[in-house]
Amino acid sequence: MKAPWITTRLPGPKAQAVIEKDHQYTAPAYGRVYPLVVKQGQGMVVEDVDGNRFLDFMAGIAVANTGHSHPLVVQAIEEQARKFLHICGSDFYYEPMVKLAEKLSRLAPGDGDKKVFFTNSGTETVEAAFKLARVATKRQHVIAFHGAFHGRTMGSLSLTASRSSHRAGFSPLVPGVHHVPYGFCHRCPYHLNYGSCEIACVSYLEKSLFRYEVAPQEIAAIFVEPIQGEGGYIVPPPEYLPMLQDLCRRHGILLIADEIQSGFGRTGKMFACEHWGIEPDILCAAKGIASGMPLGAMIARSEISTWTHGTHGSTFGGNPVACAAALATIAVIEDGLVSNAAEVGGYLKDKLDQLKSKRAVIGDVRGLGLMIGVEFVRADGSRAPDAALRDRVMMKCFERGLLLLGCGESTLRFCPPLIVTKEESAAAVEIFDAVVSELG
């Protein structure tokens, strides 16, 4: 399908009718970004109910890593659906679940044996990791970061700190969670300069947090996104994660990597941790794991997975159809999509960097592979984040047939399916540049 191909005013009449009915019957908690009413998707293209077609550079929030409805994934889903849809992996055994657990154990960073617990989503995966960290270490406190997004159920929400609106009205949350600044050099929370800062964002833990708030022997785990997602597609300095891992090992603290958005080839490695040689004690995965089927996985070192029968479970986690989709998804990703993410992602980032040099409202371009963020700033010399401009650019790109999503304070993320080509990337940048030129 050719895209972009816009034939109506957006939203079109059919889309508008669906939106009106949605407003009548669905919960107002859903935060829709723009009026896109999807009819079907194929590869890099999303078509709405009015026949408008869009070039997809958001992949359902970095989920459709193999593209929309990849034929091999669809085939795996169809074949498993004809066998059986459900039997409950918490109570019985079936081959797709065991095969996927074996595959994930071998894919996750680290040489030792691992155990996998399956969930329906990213937030459930974080909840499982939270529980396991406490029971495995016999400690109560955990550390998370400003800008972090780990989910919106009660435990994961207690770790989330990407914006206060997520948490407003839901306190008291789970106690014992301590938030500290993330390693964000572009806007250093300590107002230091990289190169002379001595990575203060890590040393702060021992110099301040452990001294004044909580002793390290009371800390069960540190939850960290190797690249912050909702926080703004922030890539930490190269020393950051290795130093964090070293700190955890010295104090017997579990390092839990939230790779829910950055995993499964998104950054040009199967997992983002691999860019820094990190071997987390627990890895949380979801989103790109099954091309859109609801599935998450918590992968823990075997010696940590000490919980006993019945202490955790899930009726639907590890559903056989979702597991079949995941096995097919991983096979497709391993067959060239990781290298494509690295190559095309580098090309896309270079194109966006070129725009930065000529558009004063683009303050930063950052990312790895096909996880790239473009931050908007005011052009008045203050370099202050400009969320309003970001939102206008996003909406105008939608109207011209390019799907993007915001993150952080004023960033647009480019996270297309990993099948994207250089030609499609060039087309997206051309639309994006025209919009920025018009609005900025």
Secondary structure in CASP SS format (residue, H / E / C, confidence):
PFRMAT SS
TARGET T0000
AUTHOR 0000-0000-0000
METHOD secondary structure of the structure
MODEL  1
M C 1.00
K C 1.00
A C 1.00
P C 1.00
W E 1.00
I C 1.00
T C 1.00
T C 1.00
R C 1.00
L C 1.00
P C 1.00
G C 1.00
P H 1.00
K H 1.00
A H 1.00
Q H 1.00
A H 1.00
V H 1.00
I H 1.00
E H 1.00
K H 1.00
D H 1.00
H H 1.00
Q H 1.00
Y H 1.00
T C 1.00
A C 1.00
P C 1.00
A C 1.00
Y C 1.00
G C 1.00
R C 1.00
V C 1.00
Y C 1.00
P C 1.00
L C 1.00
V C 1.00
V E 1.00
K E 1.00
Q E 1.00
G E 1.00
Q E 1.00
G E 1.00
M C 1.00
V E 1.00
V E 1.00
E E 1.00
D E 1.00
V C 1.00
D C 1.00
G C 1.00
N C 1.00
R E 1.00
F E 1.00
L E 1.00
D E 1.00
F C 1.00
M C 1.00
A H 1.00
G H 1.00
I H 1.00
A H 1.00
V C 1.00
A C 1.00
N C 1.00
T C 1.00
G C 1.00
H E 1.00
S C 1.00
H C 1.00
P H 1.00
L H 1.00
V H 1.00
V H 1.00
Q H 1.00
A H 1.00
I H 1.00
E H 1.00
E H 1.00
Q H 1.00
A H 1.00
R H 1.00
K H 1.00
F C 1.00
L C 1.00
H C 1.00
I C 1.00
C C 1.00
G C 1.00
S C 1.00
D C 1.00
F C 1.00
Y C 1.00
Y C 1.00
E H 1.00
P H 1.00
M H 1.00
V H 1.00
K H 1.00
L H 1.00
A H 1.00
E H 1.00
K H 1.00
L H 1.00
S H 1.00
R H 1.00
L H 1.00
A C 1.00
P C 1.00
G C 1.00
D C 1.00
G C 1.00
D C 1.00
K E 1.00
K E 1.00
V E 1.00
F E 1.00
F E 1.00
T E 1.00
N C 1.00
S C 1.00
G H 1.00
T H 1.00
E H 1.00
T H 1.00
V H 1.00
E H 1.00
A H 1.00
A H 1.00
F H 1.00
K H 1.00
L H 1.00
A H 1.00
R H 1.00
V H 1.00
A H 1.00
T H 1.00
K C 1.00
R C 1.00
Q C 1.00
H E 1.00
V E 1.00
I E 1.00
A E 1.00
F E 1.00
H C 1.00
G C 1.00
A C 1.00
F C 1.00
H C 1.00
G C 1.00
R C 1.00
T C 1.00
M H 1.00
G H 1.00
S H 1.00
L H 1.00
S H 1.00
L H 1.00
T C 1.00
A C 1.00
S C 1.00
R C 1.00
S H 1.00
S H 1.00
H H 1.00
R C 1.00
A C 1.00
G C 1.00
F C 1.00
S C 1.00
P C 1.00
L C 1.00
V C 1.00
P C 1.00
G C 1.00
V E 1.00
H E 1.00
H E 1.00
V E 1.00
P C 1.00
Y C 1.00
G C 1.00
F C 1.00
C H 1.00
H H 1.00
R H 1.00
C C 1.00
P C 1.00
Y C 1.00
H C 1.00
L C 1.00
N C 1.00
Y C 1.00
G C 1.00
S C 1.00
C C 1.00
E C 1.00
I C 1.00
A H 1.00
C H 1.00
V H 1.00
S H 1.00
Y H 1.00
L H 1.00
E H 1.00
K H 1.00
S H 1.00
L H 1.00
F H 1.00
R H 1.00
Y H 1.00
E C 1.00
V C 1.00
A C 1.00
P H 1.00
Q H 1.00
E H 1.00
I E 1.00
A E 1.00
A E 1.00
I E 1.00
F E 1.00
V E 1.00
E C 1.00
P C 1.00
I C 1.00
Q E 1.00
G C 1.00
E C 1.00
G C 1.00
G C 1.00
Y C 1.00
I E 1.00
V C 1.00
P C 1.00
P C 1.00
P C 1.00
E C 1.00
Y H 1.00
L H 1.00
P H 1.00
M H 1.00
L H 1.00
Q H 1.00
D H 1.00
L H 1.00
C H 1.00
R H 1.00
R H 1.00
H H 1.00
G C 1.00
I C 1.00
L E 1.00
L E 1.00
I E 1.00
A E 1.00
D E 1.00
E C 1.00
I C 1.00
Q C 1.00
S C 1.00
G C 1.00
F C 1.00
G C 1.00
R C 1.00
T C 1.00
G C 1.00
K C 1.00
M C 1.00
F C 1.00
A H 1.00
C H 1.00
E H 1.00
H H 1.00
W H 1.00
G C 1.00
I C 1.00
E C 1.00
P C 1.00
D C 1.00
I E 1.00
L E 1.00
C E 1.00
A E 1.00
A C 1.00
K H 1.00
G H 1.00
I H 1.00
A C 1.00
S C 1.00
G C 1.00
M C 1.00
P C 1.00
L C 1.00
G E 1.00
A E 1.00
M E 1.00
I E 1.00
A E 1.00
R E 1.00
S C 1.00
E C 1.00
I C 1.00
S C 1.00
T C 1.00
W C 1.00
T C 1.00
H C 1.00
G C 1.00
T C 1.00
H C 1.00
G C 1.00
S C 1.00
T C 1.00
F C 1.00
G C 1.00
G C 1.00
N C 1.00
P H 1.00
V H 1.00
A H 1.00
C H 1.00
A H 1.00
A H 1.00
A H 1.00
L H 1.00
A H 1.00
T H 1.00
I H 1.00
A H 1.00
V H 1.00
I H 1.00
E H 1.00
D H 1.00
G H 1.00
L H 1.00
V H 1.00
S H 1.00
N H 1.00
A H 1.00
A H 1.00
E H 1.00
V H 1.00
G H 1.00
G H 1.00
Y H 1.00
L H 1.00
K H 1.00
D H 1.00
K H 1.00
L H 1.00
D H 1.00
Q H 1.00
L H 1.00
K H 1.00
S C 1.00
K C 1.00
R C 1.00
A C 1.00
V C 1.00
I E 1.00
G E 1.00
D E 1.00
V E 1.00
R E 1.00
G E 1.00
L E 1.00
G C 1.00
L C 1.00
M E 1.00
I E 1.00
G E 1.00
V E 1.00
E E 1.00
F E 1.00
V E 1.00
R C 1.00
A C 1.00
D C 1.00
G C 1.00
S C 1.00
R C 1.00
A C 1.00
P E 1.00
D C 1.00
A H 1.00
A H 1.00
L H 1.00
R H 1.00
D H 1.00
R H 1.00
V H 1.00
M H 1.00
M H 1.00
K H 1.00
C H 1.00
F H 1.00
E H 1.00
R C 1.00
G C 1.00
L E 1.00
L E 1.00
L C 1.00
L E 1.00
G E 1.00
C E 1.00
G C 1.00
E C 1.00
S C 1.00
T E 1.00
L E 1.00
R E 1.00
F E 1.00
C C 1.00
P C 1.00
P C 1.00
L C 1.00
I C 1.00
V C 1.00
T C 1.00
K H 1.00
E H 1.00
E H 1.00
S H 1.00
A H 1.00
A H 1.00
A H 1.00
V H 1.00
E H 1.00
I H 1.00
F H 1.00
D H 1.00
A H 1.00
V H 1.00
V H 1.00
S H 1.00
E H 1.00
L H 1.00
G C 1.00
END
